Amino acid sequence: MSSIHIVFNYRGEWTLPADKVSELKAAFPDVTFIEAAGREVPPEVLQEADAFVGWPTDEMLDAMPKLRWLQLPSAGANGYADNPKLRPEVVLTNSSGVFGIPGAEHAIALMMAFARRIHIHRDQQHQRVWKPSRDCLQVQDATVLVVGLGDIGKEVAVRAKALGAHVIGVKRQVTTSPPYVDELYDTAHVDDVLPHADFVVSALPLTPETRGFFSAERFAKFKPGAVFVNIGRGGSVDESALVAALSTGRLGGAGLDVTAEEPLPPDNPLWGLENVIITSHSAGVSPTKTERRFQLLERNIRRFVNGERLENVVDRKLGY
């Protein structure tokens, strides 16, 4: 029996420490693990790859005739789910489950920052100005609308409910209502509930259906002064419409971990708005991220070797 070849292609924040690679080699002696960094992976390595962990370029996908499994280090699958270079028979999996806890904590932190006007006090600190707040929001008893109840959205809802908020969830399809939401609707009814929300948290993936989901028409339905938090994907927001809603005071604030273009260009007007907090796609950062990602990878390698169904298989039609 020929060895299974699995390529780890390290790029961006995705890497595996040497001790974790050694653990995998010891656990799977019949698997050949190849590590490569950057966009230039030797052709002979790609030629033999049965599985690839990373974000391959189109050129890499073309060069892997034996590829059977692509494991993304990210929760999002945009750029791959609908990529014609990724053959239909290749199983695509993501890293959902790795980012739920840190992503949710980040979303709650942004909500709290606006509720307690922390961003204003930080600006005043830099100006050496002592000026107490005279108004605020309160998460307890507020209505928190979470749009997208995947890994991150679910964890946001759990934490918002624990803080005493009335939580409304919106997801693509409604089956049974989970205990961490007080109300649950499908996306067709999002416009009906937007006017009631003090905080709106987007945890949407980027798919053809969600691109530009938060449009000018949708922002016009927000409760005046509501806070918008985007912890999902920047492409789900019409940013010119967002800037207009923030500039006119329709929105009380926006906490943005993601933007349509990343890095956000220096001339983008979002940088200059006082009621915006930008956190540079940092929500997934966590001291336990590497360990959670490793555990998922180890489980999926075991399943792959044994010919079992993998975890976190992406529905290529839905995009997540």
N, C-alpha and C positions, 0 to 999 in steps of 0.2 A: 504493500500500500504506500503510495507516494505521500510525502509530508504535506500538510496544509500550510500555506504561506499567508501570514497576516502581516500587513504593513501598518506601522504607526507613523503617520506623517505629522510631525509637530509644526504648528503654525499658530501665531498669536499667543493666546494664554494657554493653549492646549499643549500639555506635555505629560509624560509619566516619569516619576523619579526612578532612578536606576534600581532601587530595592524593589519597587513594584514590578518592574519588568522581570527581575530575577524570580520573583514569586510566580509570575505567569509561566516562565520557562520551566520552573520546577513542577508546577501543577499540570502542565501540558507538554510533556517531553516529546511528543510526536508532532508538535506544531513548530514551524520555523517562524520566529518573530524577527522582523526587519524594522529598524528604526531609521527614519530619514527626516531631515528638517528642511523647511522652506519649500519653495515651488519647484525645485529641480530635484526630482527623484530619478535615479538611474533607470533607463529603459528596461534593463534586464530584471530589475526588481519588480517593476509594474507588470512585466510580461508574465510573471509567475504568481501574481497576487490573487489569492482566492477571496481574501477579505481585506478591507481598507478602513482604517480608523483615522478620520480627519476630514478636511474639506478639500477634496480633489478638484483640480481645474478640469475644464473640458478636455484639454489635451491629455491629462492623466487618465480620464475616463476612456478616451479613445485607445489608450495604450494598455488597457487591462482586459484582454479577451476572456480571461478565466474568472473574472470577478463575479462572486455570488452574493456578497454581503457588503454593504456600505454602512458603517456606524459613524454617525455624526457626533462630535463632542458637544454640540449645542442642542438646545431644546427645539429651536426653530429649524424647519426643513426647507425654507424658501430658497430657491435657487437650485434645488435638487428634486423636489417632488414632481415638478413639471418640466424637468430638464430632459430633452430628447436624447442627450448623450448618455443618460443613465438608462440602460436597457431595462425593459419591463420585467424581465425575470430576476433582476438583481433585487434582493431584499434590502429595503432602506429602513434603518432604525435611527431614532434620535436619543437624546440624553434627558428626556423628561423624567422628573423625579430628583434630578440633581440640584435644580435651581429653585424649587418651590419654596423652601424655607427662607433662604436669603432674599429671594425676590419679594416674598410677602413682607418680610421685615422691612425691606427697603421701601415698599409701597406705604406701609403704615408709618414709617419715619417721615416720608414726604407729607402724608396727611397731617400728622402731628405738627410738623414744622409750620404748615399754613394755619392750622387751628390755633397754635400758640404764638403765631407771628414771629417765629424764630428767625426767618430770613430777614425781616425788617430790623430786628435787634442786631443781627450780625452786620448788616450794612451800617447801622448807627455806631456799632463798636469801632468799625474801621474809620468812621468820621469823628470818633471820640465824643459822641452825642449821647447824653442821658435823657431818655424820653420814654416813660412808661407807656405800655399799651393801654388803651381804653376800651378795646373791643376784642373779641376772639370768637372762635368756633369751639364747639364741644363735640367730641366724637361720641360720647355716651348720649344716647337718645337721638343722635343724628341718623339720617338715612344714608346708607352707603350702598351705591349701586356698583356691582362688579360685573363687567361685561367680559365674558370668557371665563369659564369655570374649569379650565385645565389644571395642570399641576400648580402653577403659581396662583391663578385666580381662586382656586379652592382654598389655598392656604391664607390668602388675603381675607376671604370671607370668614374663615374660622377665627382669625384674630380680631377682625372688626366686630364680630358677634360677641367674642369674649370681652371686648371693651364696652359692651352695652349698646352697640349700634343696632338699628333696624336694617337688616341686610337684605337687599334684593339682588338676585342672581339672574343673569341673562346668558343663555347658551344656545347653540345652534338647534338642538332638539331637546325637548323636555320629556323626561320619562317620570321617574319618581323624584320628589323633592327631598334633597339631602337635609340633614339636621342643622347644618351650618348656615342655611338661608331661611329667612322668614317668608319670602315670596320668590317664585321662580317663573320666568317667562322665556319664550323662545325669541330669537332675534327680530322676528316680525313685529314684536310688541315693544321693542326698546323705546320707541318714540313716546309710548304711552306712559312709561315710568320715568323717563329723563326729567320731567318737570318737578318730580318729587324728591330728587336726590340732592343732598348737601355735598356729597363727595361722589365723584364718578371715577372708578378705576378701570382702565382698559388693560386687560391681560390677553388680548387677541393675538393669535398667530397671524402671519401675513400670507394671505391666500388671494386669489382673484376676487373672492366674495368680500373680503375684509379690506382690500385696498381702498383708501379714501373713505372708510366707514364713517369716521367723524368728519362730516362735511359742514359747510356753512349752514345748511338747513337744519342739521342735527344740533349744532351748537346753539342755534336760535331757540331750541326747545329746552335747553338747560335752565334750571332754576337760577334766577339772577344771583350772582355772587358765589355760585357753586365752585368747588375746587375740582380740577381735572388732573388725574394722575395717569401717566402712560408708562406701564411697566412691561408692555408687550412688544409691539413692533412699530417703528416710526412711520412706516408706510401706510398704516391704518388711519392716519390723520392728514387732513388737508391743512397744511401748516399756515398757509396764507389766511385761511378762515380762522384758525386758532389765534393767530396774531391779532386779527380784527376783533375777535371776541374778547381777548385780553385787554386790548387797547381801549375799547369802549366801556369796559367794566362789566360786560355781560358775564364774564367769568371772574371769580375772585382771585384765581391763581391757577397755575399749572406746574405740576412737578413732572419733569420729563427725564426719564432715564434713557430714552431712545428717541431718535429723530429720523426723519426721512433720509437725510444724507448724513453719513458718519465718516469722519469727524464733521461736526457742524461747522460750516464755513464761517470765518470771522465776521463777514458782513451780514450774516443772517440776523434779522431784527429781533429774534427771540433772545439773543444775548443781552440786549439793552433794556428789556422789560423788567421793572422792579418786582412784578408779581409772578415771576417765573424762577423756578429752581431747576438747573440742569445738572445732571450727575454723570454724564459721559459714559453711559452704558456700563455702569458699575454694579448693578443690582445682583448679579450672579456671584460676586466676590464673597468668599466664605472660607474660613480656616479648615472646613471639613469638605470642601468641594472636591478636592483631588481624591479623597478617600471614597466619597459617594460615587464619583465617576468610575473609579477603579472597581468598586464592588459591582456596579452595573456591567462594566466591561467583562469582568471575570465570569459573571453569570451567563452573559450572552456568548462568550467564547465557549463555555462548557456546552451550552445548548447547540451551538453551531457544530462543534465537534461530534456531538451525539445525534445530529440530524433532527433536533427538536425545534419547535417554533420559538422564535426569538422574542424577547421583550421589546416593547416600544416600537413595534412595526408601524411605519407611517403609511397611512392610506394615501396613495399617490393622487387619487382623484380629489380628496378633500384638502390635501396639503398639510395634514398634521396627523 
